[in-house]
Amino acid sequence: MADKTAIVLFNLGGPDDLAAVKPFLFNLFSDRAIINLPNPLRWLLAKFISARRAPIARRIYRQLGGASPLLENTQNQAHALEKRFDAPGQTQCFIAMRYWRPRAAEIAAKVKAFAPDRVVLLPLYPQYSGTTTGSSINEWRAAAAAVGLDAPTATICCYAQNQGFVAAIASRVRDAIAAAQNAQAPPRVLFCAHGLPQKIVDRGDPYQWMVEQTVEAVVEKLAIARLDWKVCYQSRVGRLVWLQPYTEDALRDAGRDRVPVVIVPIAFTSEHSETLVELDIEYRELAASAGVPEYIRVQTVGVDSTFIDGLAELVRSALAHPGCVFADGGVRRCPQAHDGCLQGVGLRGAVPCDG
């Protein structure tokens, strides 16, 4: 019988009804990777922020029918990935969400019952950050230890320039640019990523560098002469300085220049509130009011066959490195200056793969 492989997909999670919005937000803001304060101060601050933001968030999720679509979209990706492997039932995908159901503790128990010979941890965040991948994997390792899950485990930390991921985005961007060709001016491509407080990046988190690596790979793949493009960041919260330029400012610039916009969610792999509401509704309205003549939003890669094929190849490569923290290509990607890199700091006993 073939070895049994468990692939654990990590994602953020989202409320499954309006009553779950406030506890979902509390789970988010009580994560030390998000707010790096000791308890009980962090707990109190999370209670305050979640209570204050819950009414705003509920309005967002009402526009999505009262719940986040992220779990269903992630399930679709899991089913598509499973089909890339032989011996049905021997390779199984599990989904662990960070801030809402299903959480790592529940899934670790299910993986333990599956009794795999090997485990691959696969974040659906292509670009590593300690606030996303790092936080999810830390929670997973604690949950796995609690249930005695000790199968050899490969941890995929990042795949910012994965060929399947880049090709899937480039194909969508090329189609969007073609759709904007009737405008008087060539479109400006805004590669839009979820923001992060600047101070987190300043402490060595490689997220911004990895976002830029993805964008450069996509632009190279497009090979369009004199392409007008820019990286920008969305979803800023609070008064801290976040990664810049902000998407709002980039849209206002495009309005002043009277150029169409093709907006590309470069750090998301599936649709959820930040794409379906923030990009599709809020930023579209801002673009119109700013004088942007045309606004085209590129869809996330979702279950694109090229993207899923890329994930499958990444999993196969990681399986050859049990116990390692594995980046796409098998070597550390980010510069040594980014000491917040998972391969730079290690993670609860995992060791970096060197090829």
N, C-alpha and C positions, 0 to 999 in steps of 0.2 A: 504494500500500500504506500502511496506517495505521502511525503511529509505534509503535515497540516500547517498552513500558514494563516495567521491572523494579521490583517492590515487594519490599523486603528487610524481613522481619519479624524482630525481635530478641526473644529470650527468654533466660532464665537458663541453661537446659540442666539435665541431670541424668544420673546414671550409667546406662548401658545394661546393666550387669550388676554383680554384687557386687564383682568385681575392680576395677571402675572407680571405686568409692566413694572410696578414698583419693586417687588422682590428681585426681579431680574436686574434692575438698575442697582439695587443694594449689593447684589453679588458682584457686579462689575466694579463698583467704586470701593468695595471693601477688600479688593485684591491688592496686595502689597505691591505687585508689579505695576499697578495703575497709580495708586497713591502710597508713596513710600514713607509712611508714618507709623510709629508704634501704636499698638492698642493700649488704652481704649480710644485714643484720639482718632485713629483711622476709622474705627467702628462708628463713632459719633459723627464724624464728617460724612461717612457714607450714608448714614441715616438722613442727615440734613440734605445732601445733594439729591438722593433718590426721591425724597419727598417733594423737593422743589421742582425736579425735572419730570416727575411722573405725569402731570397734566399735559405737558408739551409732548412727551413721548406717546401718550395715549392718542392724542390727535393724529400723530404720524401713523400709528398702527391702525387707527380707524380707516385711514385711506387705503390700507392693505387688507381690509375685510376683518380687522380685529385681531390679527395675529401675524407673526413673522413667517415668511415663506422659506426661511433659511434651512430648516430641518428637512422639509420635503425636497428642496433642491439638492441638499447634501446627500440625501438618500438616493436620489437619481444618479448622482455621481458615483456613489458607492456601488450601485447595481451595475453601472456601465463598466467600472473598473474590474469588478469580479469576473465579468465576461471575457476579459483579456487573458485569463489564466485557464489552463487545462484542468482536468479532474474536478468537475463541479462538486462543490461541497468541501473540497480539501483546502481551498483558499477562500476565506470569508472576510468581508469588510465589516467593521464595527465603527460606529460613530460616537465620539465623545465630545459633547459641547462643554464650553468652559463656564458659562454663566447661567445656563438653564438646561432643562432636561433634553436628552439624557446626559447626566453628569458622569465623570470619570469613575466614581465608586461603583455605580451601577454597571457600567460597561466592563470594568475590570473583572467583576464577578462573572459576567457572561463569557468573557474571553477565557477565564480560568476554566469554566465548565466546558468550553470548546476543546480544551486541552491541546493547544497548538504546540508543534515542535519548534516553531520560531514565530517571532512577532516583528512587524515593521510599523513604526510610528510615522505617520504621514500627515503633516499639517497641511491644511488647504490655504495656508498663507504662503505664497511663493517667496516673499522676502522676509527674512528673519527679523523679529524684534523680541526683546525680552518681555514686552507687554502682551504679545500674542502667542507665538510659538513657545517661547521660554516658559511663560506662565502655564500654558496647557500641558506641556511635557512635565513640568514640576508636579502639577496636580496628578497627572497620570502615574508617575513613578511612586508617589505616596500611596495612591489607590492600589496599584499593583502589588506593592509590598504588603499592604494590609490584608490582601486575600491570598498571599503566597504565590503569586504568579511570577515564576522565575525562568520562563523559557528564554533562550537567547534572543536579545532584542536589538534591532538596528533602528537608530533614530535619524530620520531625514530632517535636517535642520533648515534647508533652503534649496530653492531651485529657480532663482531669479532669471537665469538665462537658459532655462530648459528649452530645447529645440521645439518640442511640441507646444509648450505654453506660448513661446514667442511667435511661432508660425500661426497659431490659432488667432492671436490678437492681431497680427499683421494682416491676415486675410480679412478680418472684420473692418479694420481701419481702411484698407484699400477700397473696400466696397463703399464705405461711408464717404470717403473722399470723392469717389466717382459720382455718388448721389448728389454731391454739393457742387458739381462742375457747372451747373446752370447759373450760379451766382456771378456777379460782376467781378468779384475778386476771389483768388484761390482761398480755400479754407485754412484756418489756423487749427492745428491739432493740439488739443490740451490733454496731456496725459495726467489724469487726476488720481491721486492716491489719498487714502485716509491719512489725516494729519497725526502728528505726535508732538507733545511739548518739546520745544527746542532743548531744554535742559536734559532730557533723556538722551537725545542724540549727543549732546556735549559730553555726557558721561561715558560714551563709547558704544552706544547702541548702533548697529550697522544698518538700520532700516533705510534711512535716506540714501545711503550709498547704494544699497541693493535696488531700491526703486529706480535710481538713475541708471544702474546697469541694465535693468529690464528695458527701460525706455531706449537706451542706446542700441540694444540688440534689436528691438522692434524697428527703429528708424533705419538701421542697417539692412534689415530684412526687406523693408519697403523699397529701398533704393530709389526714392523719388527725388529728382534734382530740385534743389532750392525749396525743399519742404519747410513750411513755416510751422514750428512746433515749440512747445513749452511744457515743462513739468509744473504742476501746481498741487495744492493740498486742500482737502475738504474736511468738514465735520469738526471744526474747532469748537472747544467748550471752555468756558471760564475766561479768566483774565490773563492767564499765562501767555507768553509768546510761544506760538506754535511754528512748525515748519512753514516756510514761506517760499514762493508767493502763495497767498491764499487764492482759492478758486474764484471767490467773489471779485477780487481785484483783477484777475486774469480775464474774467468776462467783461468787466468794465473797460479794460484796455481794448479788447476786441470790439466793443461797441464804439469806442472813440475812433478806432481805425476802420470801422465799417467793414469788417471781414467776417465771413461765416465761421462758425465754430463746429469742429468735430471733437466731442468730448469722450475720452477713453478711460474707463475705470481700470487702471493699470495694476492695482494691488488686490482686487477682488476677483474671485473665481466663480461666484454665483450671485444671483440677484437677491437683494434684501432691501431693508429700508433706506440705506445710504444710496442705493442706485435707483430704486423704484419711486422714492419720494424726493430725496434730496437732489439727485441729478435730474430725474424726469420731470419733476414738478417745480420745486423751489428754484433751482438754478435756471431752468427753462424760463420761468417768469422773470427772474433777474436779468437774464440775457435779453429778453424782449424789451424790458424797461430801459436797458442800457443801450439799446439801438443795434444789437447784434442782428444782422439781416437773416441769418438762418442758424438753427441750432440742431445738430444731429448727435444723438447719443449712441455710442457703440455698445452692443450687448456684451455681457461677461462671457467667458469661455464656456461655462456650464458643462454640458456633456459633449462638447465638440470632440469628434473622434480623434483629431490630431492631438488635442490636449490630453485626452484620456490615454492615448497611446504613449504620450510622453511620461505620464504618471506611471504607467505599467512598466516601462523601461527603467524608470527611476527605482521602483520597488525591486525589480529583478537585480539591479546593480547593488542595492542596499543589502539584499539577502546574502550576498557574498561577503558581507562585512558584519557579522553578528557581534553585538556588543559595542559597535562603533557609533559615533555621531557622524553622519554621512551627508555631505553636500553633493549636489549634482556634479558629476565628473569625478567624485571620489577624493577631492582635495579641498582644503580650506579655500574659500573664495575671497573673503573680505580681508582688507589690509590689516596688519598687526596693530595699527593705531586704534582699530575698532575692537577694543578688548572686551566689549560686551557681547561679542560673537560667541555663539554656543560652543564652537570648536575651540575658541580661545580660553574660555573659562571652565569648560567641562560642565557636567550636570549630574549630580548625585551618582557618581560612579561610572558614568559613560565616558568613553575615551574617544578622542578624535581619530578619524580614519585618515591615513596619509597616502592613500592611493590604492 
